[in-house]
Amino acid sequence: MIGQDYPDAPWSDQDGILPGANDSRDELLPPEPPQGLSTRPHLRERLLTLSDLATMHGVEPLVDGLLYRDTLAQLSGPPGSYKSFVTLGISCAVASGQNWEGHHVPKAGTVVYVAAEGASGLLVRILAWCELTGVDPRELEKRLFVLPAPIQLGNVVDVSDAVDLVSEVDAELLVLDTRARCTIGLEENSATEQGRAISNLERIQQAAGCTVLVVHHSPKNGAGGRGSSAWDGQVWSDLRLTGGDGVVKIHCEKHKDAPDGCEHHYRLVPHTVSESRMQGATETQRKSLVVVQRDPLDNSPADRPTTRTVLDVLRTCAGHEGLSRSEIRDLAMERGVSKSSAYEAINDLVNRGALRNIGSDARPKYVLAPAFMEGS
């Protein structure tokens, strides 16, 4: 504020010379700003020496290999590629402190999930994740918050409210699902207008030192996020997702200061939430999908959707008592597998050592072999 005049301030007269001061204006010290008026530190005060740099901590993982603390990340993919299932699973893992499908989560933290397209259907997805993962939903009660409305990044009031929100709950992760719904009124192909959205989002991020993950659509014929490339250049982590037919792949296009270029493979397991957790809901309303790490068999040329379904049956229903061939067949048929295909898959899995008989030769009961239980 050097050179700023405050004519009504008590230390200044109308001539701009303080009583008793030297007549030369060049020798006047700059006036102190009024109390409560903040000033930006001079650039000289922000210079860092090598010793200062040595005291700075490197980036720390939030979800190892995918997300890092206090950074801006974007997950982009085509419509219908299970983006929301992935981000919701990650959010639940961070809120509970559980590792997520092969990715280490060092500690639990508060998550704010902005369901900009509406919160309908989120409860069943969260409860399905909890049941399949063995997490009591009560563990998420004070650490996973859903905002059923977009934060408009071009709106001053929304941005200010978001700054207050992430600060008050001490958020570790803020998810915007989707970016398009949070940038209404901003031209998607304009680097200037999208740059304004990025700047406002960084302001929200800095308020709590949280990780921000934006979910965005990719173009019909191309990779990366749709619209201006300003986001691709600005984000710390650029995650690109492809998915369909119950299978998902995330390619880490970029991490600024962490290994990238890697790919991670997942699939979706159907799960019906127990009636006791959703009293009054129909069976259809209790059905959902949960993202899990892919099995070793998924990389085999012999793998088929029917085989994955049978594996899912064993994983979710066998328990400690195991299942007979007919029980496996019936459960697989309930999930859309034909009778002959179910038996074919069972025989294939037995021959490859994926199923272990814990019954007798006359009355076999099968469970998954330990090598094939990963992702359960």
C-alpha positions in Angstrom: 0.0 0.0 0.0 3.0 2.3 -0.5 1.9 5.7 -1.7 -1.7 5.1 -0.5 -3.3 8.3 0.9 -5.6 8.3 3.8 -6.8 11.9 4.0 -9.2 11.2 6.9 -6.6 9.2 9.0 -5.6 10.8 12.3 -1.9 10.8 11.4 -2.3 12.8 8.2 -3.1 16.5 7.5 -4.5 17.8 4.3 -1.0 18.8 3.1 0.2 15.2 3.4 3.0 16.3 5.9 3.0 15.0 9.4 3.6 17.6 12.1 7.2 17.8 13.0 8.3 15.7 10.0 11.1 16.8 7.7 9.9 19.0 4.9 11.2 16.6 2.2 8.5 14.1 1.2 11.2 11.7 0.1 12.2 11.2 3.7 8.7 10.4 4.9 8.1 6.8 5.9 5.1 5.1 4.2 2.0 5.5 6.4 0.8 2.5 8.4 -2.5 1.2 6.9 -5.6 1.5 9.0 -6.2 -1.4 11.4 -8.0 -4.3 9.7 -6.8 -3.5 6.2 -4.6 -6.4 5.0 -1.7 -5.9 2.6 -0.1 -8.4 0.3 3.5 -9.3 1.4 6.1 -7.8 -0.8 7.7 -10.3 -3.2 11.1 -9.9 -1.4 9.5 -11.4 1.7 8.5 -14.5 -0.2 11.9 -15.3 -1.5 13.3 -18.8 -0.5 16.9 -19.8 0.0 18.2 -23.3 -0.6 18.0 -23.8 3.2 14.4 -22.8 3.1 13.7 -25.3 0.3 15.4 -28.0 2.4 12.8 -27.6 5.1 9.9 -28.1 2.8 8.2 -31.5 2.9 7.7 -33.4 -0.3 4.2 -34.3 -1.5 2.5 -37.0 0.5 0.0 -39.5 -0.8 -3.7 -39.3 0.0 -4.5 -42.5 -2.0 -1.1 -43.8 -3.0 -0.5 -43.8 -6.8 -3.7 -41.8 -7.5 -4.1 -38.7 -5.3 -1.7 -36.6 -3.3 -2.3 -34.2 -0.4 -3.0 -30.6 -1.0 -3.1 -30.9 -4.8 -5.5 -30.4 -7.6 -6.5 -33.5 -9.6 -8.8 -34.3 -12.5 -10.4 -37.6 -13.4 -11.8 -37.6 -16.9 -13.6 -40.3 -18.9 -16.5 -40.9 -21.3 -20.1 -41.0 -20.1 -21.1 -44.4 -18.6 -17.5 -45.4 -17.7 -18.2 -45.7 -13.9 -16.5 -42.4 -12.9 -18.8 -41.8 -10.0 -18.5 -45.3 -8.7 -14.7 -44.9 -8.7 -14.7 -41.5 -7.0 -17.3 -42.5 -4.4 -15.3 -45.6 -3.5 -12.2 -43.5 -3.1 -14.1 -41.0 -1.0 -15.4 -43.8 1.3 -11.9 -45.2 1.6 -10.4 -41.8 2.6 -13.2 -41.1 5.1 -12.7 -44.5 6.8 -8.9 -44.7 6.5 -9.2 -48.0 4.5 -6.9 -48.9 1.7 -8.6 -48.7 -1.6 -8.3 -51.6 -4.0 -4.5 -51.9 -3.9 -3.8 -48.3 -3.1 -2.5 -47.4 0.4 -4.5 -44.8 2.3 -2.2 -43.6 5.1 -4.9 -42.1 7.3 -8.6 -41.2 7.6 -9.7 -37.7 6.7 -12.9 -35.7 6.2 -14.3 -35.8 2.7 -16.8 -33.4 1.1 -18.5 -35.0 -1.9 -20.2 -32.4 -4.2 -22.9 -34.4 -5.9 -23.6 -31.6 -8.5 -25.9 -33.8 -10.5 -27.9 -34.8 -7.4 -27.6 -37.2 -4.4 -30.2 -39.7 -5.5 -28.7 -43.2 -5.5 -25.6 -42.3 -3.4 -26.9 -44.0 -0.2 -27.2 -47.4 -1.7 -23.7 -47.1 -3.4 -22.1 -46.1 -0.1 -23.8 -48.8 1.9 -22.9 -51.4 -0.7 -19.3 -50.3 -0.5 -19.4 -50.5 3.3 -20.9 -54.1 3.3 -18.5 -55.4 0.7 -15.5 -53.8 2.5 -16.6 -54.6 6.1 -16.8 -51.0 7.2 -19.5 -49.9 9.7 -21.4 -47.0 8.0 -21.3 -45.2 11.4 -17.5 -44.7 10.8 -18.4 -42.4 7.9 -21.1 -40.4 9.7 -18.8 -37.5 10.8 -16.2 -37.8 8.0 -18.1 -38.2 4.8 -20.4 -35.2 3.8 -22.4 -35.0 0.7 -23.4 -31.6 -0.8 -26.4 -32.2 -3.1 -25.8 -29.1 -5.2 -23.0 -27.7 -7.3 -20.4 -25.1 -6.2 -20.4 -22.6 -9.0 -16.8 -21.7 -9.5 -17.7 -18.5 -11.4 -19.9 -17.3 -8.5 -18.2 -15.2 -5.8 -20.7 -16.2 -3.1 -20.5 -19.9 -3.9 -16.7 -19.7 -3.8 -16.7 -17.8 -0.5 -19.1 -20.3 1.0 -16.9 -23.2 -0.2 -13.9 -21.6 1.4 -15.7 -21.4 4.7 -17.1 -25.0 4.4 -13.8 -26.8 3.7 -12.1 -24.8 6.5 -14.8 -25.5 9.1 -14.9 -29.3 8.5 -11.1 -29.4 7.9 -11.5 -31.3 4.7 -8.8 -33.6 3.4 -10.6 -34.3 0.1 -13.1 -32.2 -1.9 -14.7 -34.0 -4.9 -16.6 -32.0 -7.6 -18.8 -34.4 -9.5 -19.0 -33.1 -12.2 -16.8 -30.2 -13.3 -19.3 -29.2 -16.0 -22.1 -28.7 -13.5 -19.8 -26.6 -11.3 -18.8 -24.2 -14.1 -22.2 -23.3 -15.5 -22.0 -19.9 -17.3 -18.3 -20.3 -18.0 -17.4 -21.1 -21.6 -15.9 -24.6 -21.6 -13.5 -23.9 -24.4 -12.3 -20.6 -23.1 -8.9 -20.8 -21.5 -9.6 -17.4 -19.8 -12.9 -18.4 -18.3 -11.7 -21.9 -17.3 -8.6 -20.2 -15.8 -10.9 -18.2 -13.6 -12.6 -21.4 -12.4 -9.2 -23.0 -11.7 -8.0 -19.9 -9.7 -11.2 -20.0 -7.6 -10.8 -23.7 -7.0 -7.2 -23.2 -5.9 -8.5 -20.6 -3.4 -10.9 -23.2 -2.0 -8.1 -25.8 -1.9 -5.7 -23.5 -0.1 -8.3 -22.7 2.6 -8.0 -26.2 4.1 -4.9 -27.5 2.4 -7.1 -30.2 0.9 -6.9 -32.4 -2.2 -9.4 -31.4 -4.8 -10.6 -34.0 -7.3 -12.8 -32.8 -10.2 -14.7 -35.3 -12.3 -15.1 -34.4 -16.0 -16.2 -35.9 -19.3 -13.7 -36.6 -22.0 -14.5 -35.7 -25.6 -16.2 -38.3 -27.9 -13.0 -38.9 -29.9 -10.1 -38.1 -27.7 -8.4 -38.4 -24.4 -8.2 -35.9 -21.5 -10.8 -33.5 -20.4 -13.4 -32.0 -22.7 -13.0 -28.3 -23.5 -10.1 -26.0 -22.8 -6.7 -27.6 -22.1 -6.2 -25.1 -19.3 -7.2 -27.8 -16.8 -4.8 -30.5 -18.2 -1.9 -28.1 -17.8 -2.8 -26.8 -14.3 -3.8 -30.0 -12.4 -1.2 -31.7 -10.4 -2.6 -35.2 -11.3 -4.3 -35.9 -14.6 -6.1 -39.2 -14.4 -7.8 -40.7 -17.5 -10.4 -43.4 -17.1 -11.9 -45.8 -19.6 -14.6 -48.3 -18.6 -17.4 -50.5 -19.8 -18.9 -54.0 -19.5 -18.0 -54.0 -15.8 -14.3 -53.2 -16.3 -12.4 -50.0 -15.5 -8.9 -48.8 -16.2 -7.3 -45.6 -14.9 -4.2 -44.3 -16.7 -2.1 -41.8 -14.7 -1.3 -39.4 -17.5 0.5 -37.0 -15.2 1.7 -36.5 -11.6 3.8 -33.4 -11.3 6.3 -34.8 -8.8 5.5 -38.5 -8.5 5.8 -41.5 -10.8 3.2 -41.5 -13.6 2.5 -43.3 -16.8 1.1 -46.2 -14.8 -2.2 -48.0 -15.3 -4.5 -49.5 -12.7 -7.3 -52.0 -13.4 -10.6 -52.6 -11.6 -13.9 -54.1 -12.1 -17.4 -53.7 -10.7 -19.0 -56.3 -8.4 -22.8 -56.3 -8.1 -24.0 -56.2 -4.5 -27.5 -56.1 -2.9 -27.5 -54.1 0.4 -29.0 -56.0 3.3 -32.7 -55.3 4.0 -31.8 -54.3 7.6 -29.7 -51.3 6.4 -32.4 -50.0 4.0 -35.7 -50.9 5.6 -38.7 -50.3 3.4 -36.6 -50.3 0.2 -37.3 -52.9 -2.5 -34.7 -55.4 -3.6 -34.2 -53.4 -6.8 -33.6 -50.2 -4.8 -30.9 -52.1 -2.8 -28.9 -53.2 -5.8 -25.7 -51.4 -6.6 -22.2 -51.9 -8.0 -18.9 -51.6 -6.1 -15.4 -51.0 -7.7 -12.8 -53.7 -6.7 -9.3 -54.5 -7.9 -9.2 -56.9 -10.8 -8.4 -60.6 -10.0 -5.3 -62.3 -11.4 -7.7 -64.3 -13.6 -8.9 -61.1 -15.3 -5.6 -61.0 -17.2 -6.0 -64.5 -18.5 -7.2 -65.0 -22.1 -9.7 -67.6 -20.8 -11.4 -65.0 -18.6 -15.0 -64.2 -19.6 -17.8 -62.2 -17.9 -19.4 -65.4 -16.7 -16.2 -66.4 -15.0 -16.1 -63.0 -13.2 -19.7 -63.5 -12.1 -19.0 -66.9 -10.6 -16.0 -65.5 -8.8 -18.2 -62.7 -7.5 -20.7 -65.3 -6.2 -17.9 -67.2 -4.3 -16.5 -63.9 -3.0 -19.7 -62.5 -1.6 -21.7 -65.7 -0.7 -19.4 -68.6 0.1 -18.5 -67.5 3.6 -16.7 -70.2 5.7 -19.1 -73.0 4.8 -18.6 -72.9 1.1 -21.0 -73.5 -1.7 -22.0 -76.6 -3.7 -21.9 -76.6 -7.5 -25.7 -76.3 -7.6 -25.7 -73.4 -5.2 -23.0 -71.6 -7.2 -25.0 -72.3 -10.4 -28.3 -71.0 -9.0 -26.7 -67.8 -7.6 -24.9 -67.2 -10.9 -28.2 -67.7 -12.8 -29.8 -65.1 -10.6 -27.2 -62.7 -12.0 -28.0 -63.5 -15.6 -25.7 -66.4 -16.4 -27.1 -69.4 -18.2 -27.1 -72.8 -16.6 -24.6 -74.3 -19.0 -22.3 -71.3 -18.9 -22.3 -71.4 -15.1 -21.2 -75.0 -15.0 -18.6 -74.4 -17.6 -17.2 -71.5 -15.6 -17.2 -73.6 -12.4 -15.4 -76.5 -14.0 -12.8 -74.1 -15.5 -12.1 -72.5 -12.1 -11.8 -75.8 -10.4 -9.4 -77.0 -13.1 -7.3 -73.9 -12.7 -7.1 -74.2 -8.9 -9.2 -71.0 -8.3 -11.7 -73.0 -6.2 -10.8 -75.0 -3.1 -13.0 -77.9 -1.9 -13.6 -77.8 1.8 -16.2 -80.5 1.8 -15.9 -84.1 0.8 -15.4 -85.8 -2.6 -19.0 -87.0 -2.5 -20.4 -83.6 -1.4 -17.9 -80.9 -2.4 -18.2 -77.3 -1.0 -16.1 -74.7 -2.6 -14.5 -71.5 -1.5 -12.0 -69.2 -3.3 -8.4 -70.3 -3.1 -6.3 -67.7 -1.2 -4.5 -66.6 -4.3 -7.8 -65.5 -5.8 -9.3 -63.7 -2.8 -7.6 -60.3 -3.5 -10.1 -57.5 -4.0 -12.8 -59.2 -1.8 
